[in-house]
C-alpha cells in the first residue's frame, strides 16, 4: 500500500508507517462491507460468489451467512442490529429476519415500476432507510443480470418506517454510495460517472433539497463513501481511496492492492479501516469512524 499525502493533515488520520493486514482472503467481487457492532463482527458480500460473509476478529474465521444472496450488494446494520440489504438480481431491498435464513422484501417498486438495482443502503436514527438505485445490476457480469429497466431514471429513495417509499432525488446519472453527515441534516451521494460527490439537505419527508452542491471532485469513479468523527469524507475511487476534509479539499490518497469497491470503519471504537477487495484488508487509524445514530 502507498500513502500519498496532498495535505499534511492526512497524516493526522493515518500513521505514515501503517501497514495493511489481510483478514479474509480468496474472494472475488466484494462489496457491502459493514461493522456489526451488536455482534462485534464484520460482514461483507461477494457478488460473484452470490454469498454474504461474517468475519470474527477474535477467531479470524470467515463464515457464510447468506447463500444464495440474489447478488447482494450493499449492506447496513440498522439501529436494532438487523442487516438491511440491496439485491441486484431481484431489484429490491430486504431485511434479514431473526432466524437468518430469510430476508423479507421491504421495497420492490416505485409507482408500479420495478426498481432498477438497489446498490447502497443506510438507515438513520428515525428508522428511515435510504438507498441508491442505479442500473448496474441490470447488466452482464458478476454484479448483475441483463434485463431492461422499467424506470427511466436512477434515483435515491427514502423508505419510511410505515412503508411509504419516497423518491428523494433523481437528478443523477448513476447514484452509488451515500452517507449521512454528522447530525443527519445533510447527506452525501456519489454520482459515479460524473466523478463527483454531492451534498444535500435532508428533509423530514424523505426528500433531498438544495442545489446538490458538488463537494468533492473525485479522481476516479467514486463508489462507497463514509465519514470519520471529524467529518472528513472517505471514498473509494476506481479501486483505490481518496480522503477529503468536510469542505471537499483533498487530503490524500491510499493505493490499495487489488480492486477496492467499498470500505467501512470497524472495531470496538471504529479504529480500523476495513477495505473490501479480493482480500479483505484491515488498516489501523489515528482517527475514528463516525458513529451511527448519534
N, C-alpha and C positions, 0 to 999 in steps of 0.2 A: 504494500500500500504506500502511496505517495501523498503527503500532505503539502498543499501549496497555499500559503497564506498570501492573500491580497492586502489584508489589513492586519496590523499587529493584534487586534482584538480576537482574531481567530484562535490564537494560542492561549487565550483565556478560557476557551471552551474545550480544547483538546490538547493534551500534552504532546509536544513535538516528537517525543520518543515513544508514543503509544503504539502498541502492536496489535494487529488483528489476531483473534483466537478463533479457530474453527470449532463449532459446537455441534453441527449436524451436517453430514456430507452425503453426496451421491444423489442429489436432486436435479430436477430439470428446469421447469419454468415456475419459479416460486413467486408468491405474491401473498397479500393479505396477512402480513406478519403483525402480531399484536401481543403485548404482555397481558397475561390473565392474572390480575392482582389478587383475586379471591383464592386462586389455587397456587399462586407463586410459580407459574409455568409460562411457557411461550407457545403460541400457536402460529401456524402458517400453512398456506395452501401450496400444492404443486399442481398446477393446472394440467400439465401434460400427463401426469400420473393419475389425475382425477381423484386426488386424496387431500385430506386435511390432516396435519400432524400436530402433536403436542410434544414439546421438549421439556424435560425436567432438569433444571440446573443442579439439583442435588445428586442425581444419578447419572446425568448426561445421556439418558435414554430418550430415544425418539419413538413415539407410538402413533400409529394411525388411528384417528378418532372419527374419521368420516370417509366412507368409500361405498359406492361411487359418490362423487361430490357435485355432479352436474356442472362441472368446470367452475367450482367455487373460486371466485377471485377475492374481492375484499372481505375482510372480517372486522368486527369491532366487538368489544365487551361492554354491554350496557351497564347502567348503574346497579342492576340486580345481579350482575355477574354472569349474564347469559350471552352466548355468542349470537350475533346477528350477522347475516352473510349475504353476499351478492352472488347470484348464479348466472353464468353466461349461457349455459345450454338451455335453460328454461326461461330466461329473461325475467327473473323475479328476485325479490329479496325475501329472506326467510329467517326464522328464529329457531335455534336449537332447543328442543324440548327436554325436560328433565331426564328422560331415560337415555338421551344421547343418540338414539337410533333414528329419530325422526326430526325433520326440520319442517316447521309449519310455515306455509307461504303467508306473507304479510302484504305484499303489493305485487300485482301482476300486470295491470293495465292502467292506462290513463285515457279517460274519455272514450272507453270502449276499444282502444287500440293497445296491442301488446307493447310493453316496454321494449326498448332496444336491447340492451345487455348491461344491467346494473354493474358498476365497476368498483367503486369505492364507497364506503359507508361509515357514518359516525352517528352517535347519539348524544343528546345534551341533557342538562340537569332537569329539564321539564319533561323528559321522556320522549321528546320528538326524535324521529330518525330521519337523517338527511343522507341522500345518496346521489351520485352522478350516474348518468345514463348515456354513455357514448355508444358507438356502433361496433366497437372492436370485437365483441362476441358473436357477431354475425358474419365473420369472415372465415376463411380457411385457416387451418393450423391448430396448434395445441390450445390456443386461447378461445376458440370459437367453433361454431357450426355454421356453414354458409347457408344463408337464407335472407329473403328480402325483409326490409324494415317496414313496419306499419306506420310509424310516426315519421314525420318529415323534418324533425329537429332533434337535437341532442341536448337535453336539459339537466338541471339539478332539481331534485324534488325534496319535499318535506312530508313525512308521514306522521300525523298527529296521533296521540295515544288513543283517540276514539276511532281510529281507522281512516280518517279523512286524508286523502292524498292531494297535496297542493303542488302545482308546478311553481317552483320558486323563481326560476330564471331560465331563459332559453337562448340568450344571445351568445352562444358558444359555437365553436367548430367541433371540438371533441373535449368536453369536460372530463377530468380524470380525478386526481387526488383532491381531497377537500379537508379542511381543518378549521375548527373554531379557534378564535384567538381568545386570550385571557379575558374573562368577564362575559363571554358569549354574546357580545354586542356586535362583533364583526366576524366574518368568515372569509377564508382564503380558498380560492378554487383555481386549480391548474387548467389551462387550456393547452393541451399538448401540442397540436400542430402549429399554434401561434407562438410557442416558446415563451409563454407568459404565465404569471400568477396574478390573479385579480383579487381585490379586496372589496367586500360588500357589507352593507349594514343589514343585520339580522332583524327582521320584523316579527312581532308576536303571531301574526297569521301564517308564518312559514314562508313568506316571500323574502327575496333578497333585493334590497333597494340601493339607491345611489347610482353613481356613474359607472361603478365597476372599475375603479382605478387600477391600472396595471402597476402593481407594487414591485414586481421583480421581472426583469428580462433575463431569461434563463439561456445559458449557453448549452443547448441541447434540448431534448424533448422531456419536459417535466412530467413525472409520474406521481409518486407519493410525496405528500408534504405534511410536516408536523412542526410544532414549535417547542422551544425549551422554556424554562421558567422566566427567562429574561425577555421572552417574546421574539427571539431570533428565529428566523424561518429556515428550515432544513428541507431540502428537496432532492430526490433522485433526478438525474438528468442524463438520459441516454446511457444508462448503465453505471454512471458514477454519481457523485453527490456534490451539491453546492450549498453553501451556508450564507445567508443574508441577515443583516440586522433587521429590526422591526420596521425600518424605513425603506428597506429594499436595497441597501448598499451591500455589495458583495464583500464578504469577509474572507472566504477561502474555498478551496476545492479538496475533495477526497477522491483519489484514484483507486478504485477497489477492484480486486481480482474477480473476473467473471462479469456477468451482466446483472447489475443491481437494479431491480424494478421498484422495490419498496423497502421500508425500514420501520423500526419503532424504537422508542425508548423503553427500557425494561430494567428489571432488578428491583430489590425492595425499596430503593429510593430513586428509581428511574435513573440510575447512574451509569448505565451501559447503553450503547447504541447497538441494536441488532439489525443486521443487514441481510436481506433476502436475495441471495444469488444462487448459483448451483450448489454452493456451500453456504450454510447459514453462519455468518461471522458475528463475533462479539468484540466491541471496542470500548474500553473504559473512557469515561469523560471527566472533565473538570466541572462542567455544568450538569444540570439535571433536566429531564424532560418535564414539560408542563403536566400538572395533574389534571385529570378529567373531573368534571362535576364540582369544581371548586369556585 
